[in-house]
Amino acid sequence: MPTLERDDIALHYEVAGQGPPLLMLAGYMSDHASWTPLVPLLRDRFTCVMPDNRTTGQTAPWDAPVSIDLMCKDALALMTHLGHDRYHVIGHSMGGIIALHMAQEVPERMASTHIAASAPVRLPRNTALFATLIAIRRSNAPEDTWLRALFPWLFNPRVYHDPAAVDQAVADALAYPHTQSADAMEHQLTALRGFDGTALASPTCPTQVLIGAQDLIVPPDHVLAVLSHLPHHILEGAGHSIHWDAPDQVAALLRAYAAKHPI
């Protein structure tokens, strides 16, 4: 099991593919497995490096200190550990904030940055949503209840045209052995509460923004309000889980932009 020993955590990560390094940073509640739809479309071109952020997956302990800055430092330490001086980066949701933080700290190491379904904004509604999901998990409701409450926020509504597919997605999530606990969800939420990312809106390294037209968690207007000056693409038919709703489009845009900024 690949692990980087840091001062306060054992950082788990996965590596797949070959080619220039591509660091893939997952969002809130997610670990390396969240990249499952995208990796097969990229591993022929990139060495995909996928860490489990603090409090998620197999990174331990789950209750280590957590912040955007610490997760940024973890990612930087991992790429140095693996011998990558420069690399491409894609970050989804909270992972996009971490990527923007990295772009501010070490722009010379970022060959290209891809911000997916993310923006340096703080929406109190989202904090309230996640807190409610945690409360549902801690209640006496069936274990699948919180997932069924979450999924409409994540995916394009068309997935509900096939109830069996939704049931399968719920079953797959429940069967995943490294699902983040309710306590870890709350602990990681501290990284988002009160975080002010306004200073991250103008990266100096090549950066493109990928926006889900049906994203409810980080709606397009909120993204464009702060990142419209960067190259951006609005993907029709994609919700917040943009790389699940539109993996082919995300992969094609990433490959094309990275090719313009080779390492």
VEXGU-651799 format. One line per field, with one value per residue (C-alpha): residue in three letters; x, y negated, z negated. Coordinates in steps of 0.001 Angstrom, whole numbers. Example, Ala and Ser with C-alpha at 12.3 -4.5 7.8 and 13.67 -1.06 7.14 Angstrom:
residu <- ala ser;
X <- 12300 13670;
Y <- 4500 1060;
Z <- -7800 -7140;
// end
This chain:
residu <- met pro thr leu glu arg asp asp ile ala leu his tyr glu val ala gly gln gly pro pro leu leu met leu ala gly tyr met ser asp his ala ser trp thr pro leu val pro leu leu arg asp arg phe thr cys val met pro asp asn arg thr thr gly gln thr ala pro trp asp ala pro val ser ile asp leu met cys lys asp ala leu ala leu met thr his leu gly his asp arg tyr his val ile gly his ser met gly gly ile ile ala leu his met ala gln glu val pro glu arg met ala ser thr his ile ala ala ser ala pro val arg leu pro arg asn thr ala leu phe ala thr leu ile ala ile arg arg ser asn ala pro glu asp thr trp leu arg ala leu phe pro trp leu phe asn pro arg val tyr his asp pro ala ala val asp gln ala val ala asp ala leu ala tyr pro his thr gln ser ala asp ala met glu his gln leu thr ala leu arg gly phe asp gly thr ala leu ala ser pro thr cys pro thr gln val leu ile gly ala gln asp leu ile val pro pro asp his val leu ala val leu ser his leu pro his his ile leu glu gly ala gly his ser ile his trp asp ala pro asp gln val ala ala leu leu arg ala tyr ala ala lys his pro ile;
X <- 0 1780 2050 4003 4849 4381 4865 1226 -303 378 -747 -2152 -1984 -2466 -554 -1746 -577 2543 3702 3944 2689 -897 -1818 -5536 -7039 -10422 -13218 -14912 -15871 -13962 -10733 -8735 -11646 -13626 -11436 -12594 -14412 -11563 -8403 -9040 -9290 -6004 -3601 -2322 -1080 -316 1049 -2009 -1137 -4177 -3773 -6416 -6817 -6645 -9628 -10487 -9803 -6802 -4918 -4512 -5357 -8746 -8710 -5358 -5372 -7016 -7048 -6697 -3132 -2204 -3721 -1791 1434 622 191 3415 5325 3924 4998 8477 8632 7776 10483 8227 9528 6759 3380 -165 -2912 -6661 -8749 -12450 -14592 -12548 -9653 -9908 -9378 -6314 -5039 -5525 -3673 -799 -842 -391 2366 4470 3275 6644 5904 2486 2664 -1107 -3967 -7530 -10234 -13301 -16653 -14900 -14197 -12591 -15947 -17606 -21300 -22884 -25689 -23199 -21862 -25449 -26102 -23098 -23938 -27457 -26091 -23885 -26911 -28841 -25969 -25932 -29675 -31611 -32443 -31409 -27778 -28672 -30817 -27990 -26677 -30101 -30252 -26798 -27000 -29485 -26951 -24125 -25436 -27326 -31078 -31105 -29584 -32983 -34575 -33214 -34111 -32171 -28997 -29509 -30067 -26857 -24896 -26178 -25285 -21788 -21241 -22403 -20115 -17001 -14692 -13055 -16102 -15464 -17201 -19665 -17091 -14456 -16933 -17491 -13772 -12997 -15795 -13644 -11360 -14237 -15875 -14674 -12144 -11556 -10146 -10609 -6838 -6661 -8701 -5779 -3291 -172 351 -1716 -5173 -8466 -11855 -14374 -17944 -20988 -23977 -26270 -23959 -26053 -23214 -20959 -23340 -21919 -22749 -20735 -17764 -17875 -18186 -14613 -12919 -14376 -11023 -9496 -10069 -13281 -15728 -19331 -20236 -23894 -25406 -22954 -23704 -21287 -19759 -18592 -16096 -18823 -21486 -19125 -15838 -15108 -15457 -13380 -10615 -10559 -10352 -7636 -5549 -5840 -4933 -2066 -681 -413 1661 3996 6438;
Y <- 0 -3203 -5623 -8808 -9251 -12884 -14406 -13918 -11591 -8558 -9836 -7077 -7495 -5519 -5753 -4596 -5018 -6402 -9721 -13215 -13357 -14437 -15132 -14471 -16112 -14867 -16935 -16992 -13518 -11899 -9955 -8580 -6329 -9385 -9511 -6059 -7264 -9536 -7484 -4997 -7974 -9512 -6755 -6212 -9811 -10644 -9141 -9721 -10416 -10278 -10990 -10409 -13827 -14141 -12451 -10377 -6946 -5128 -8205 -7985 -9083 -10376 -13069 -14683 -18495 -19520 -22700 -23726 -24813 -21465 -19503 -21723 -20953 -17226 -17297 -19235 -16832 -13841 -15131 -15919 -12444 -10897 -12943 -15237 -18817 -19923 -18383 -18932 -19187 -18652 -19410 -18723 -20837 -21224 -19698 -22658 -25011 -23008 -23220 -27000 -27232 -25243 -27515 -30475 -28843 -27182 -28289 -27340 -23672 -23687 -22982 -23296 -23488 -22290 -23502 -21233 -22213 -24584 -28224 -30198 -31139 -30251 -29404 -29076 -27011 -24247 -24180 -23859 -21068 -19039 -19566 -18270 -15180 -14487 -14791 -12331 -9824 -10096 -9649 -6391 -6682 -3809 -4092 -4831 -7853 -10381 -9161 -9487 -13027 -13827 -12392 -14943 -17645 -15783 -14393 -15538 -14905 -12504 -9773 -9576 -8460 -5020 -4244 -962 -2880 -5112 -2061 -524 -3718 -3717 -49 -643 -3555 -1504 1374 -787 269 -3132 -5395 -8481 -8280 -10878 -12052 -12420 -14290 -16791 -17056 -17757 -20304 -22479 -22986 -24669 -26626 -30190 -29576 -32717 -31904 -35269 -35698 -32507 -33798 -34900 -32038 -32912 -29417 -28139 -27387 -26338 -26039 -23262 -24086 -21828 -23593 -21841 -22161 -22913 -23019 -25463 -26981 -28401 -31999 -31754 -30285 -32901 -35725 -35063 -32992 -34217 -35850 -32368 -29971 -28163 -25636 -25030 -21369 -20842 -17812 -17854 -18489 -18916 -15479 -16735 -13922 -11327 -13057 -13969 -12026 -12006 -15794 -16419 -14089 -15640 -19187 -18225 -16429 -19320 -22031 -20035 -19446 -23216 -23408 -20414 -19654;
Z <- 0 1141 -1758 -2396 -6078 -7084 -10551 -11527 -8909 -6761 -3342 -1157 2615 5813 9088 12520 16101 17718 19085 17602 13997 13370 9742 9137 6053 4841 3347 -48 -1340 1557 1949 4892 5909 6999 10132 11283 14463 15563 15027 17877 20240 19074 18033 21587 21593 17951 14781 12606 8943 6646 2915 266 -1350 -5124 -6844 -3746 -2336 -3748 -4954 -8735 -11317 -10295 -12990 -12155 -11828 -8545 -6472 -2836 -3534 -5122 -2229 172 -1690 -1639 2135 2654 400 2285 5691 4355 2791 6161 7871 9898 10087 12487 13163 14319 11682 11743 8675 8233 5891 2678 4627 6991 4060 3033 6630 6684 3368 4901 7946 5611 3569 6300 9758 11250 10521 12181 15911 16178 13699 14293 11910 12116 10578 8201 7471 4628 3120 -173 -13 -3491 -1942 -1137 -4687 -5912 -3399 -4532 -8194 -7511 -5744 -8763 -11047 -8878 -9049 -12824 -13132 -13209 -9513 -7210 -6138 -2524 -3452 -3536 -170 1418 18 1412 4924 6380 5510 7228 10480 13539 13030 15984 13783 12068 15325 14407 10774 10948 11778 8731 6537 7894 7223 3644 3221 4612 2233 -754 230 565 -2298 -2824 -3009 -5117 -8501 -9766 -12322 -9616 -7401 -10208 -10877 -7216 -7071 -9326 -6312 -4485 -7300 -7242 -4465 -2417 1007 2698 3016 5112 8066 10257 10716 12686 14105 17067 15691 17242 15569 16230 15219 14973 16505 14000 10990 7899 5373 7255 9835 13079 12197 8977 10864 13623 11099 9953 12689 15994 16838 17163 20075 19218 20595 19569 20006 20807 19146 16244 12600 9716 10286 13644 14195 13624 15716 18597 18282 22019 22275 19152 20374 23846 22480 20003 22634 25104 22590 21091 24598 25028 21823 21902 19128;
// end
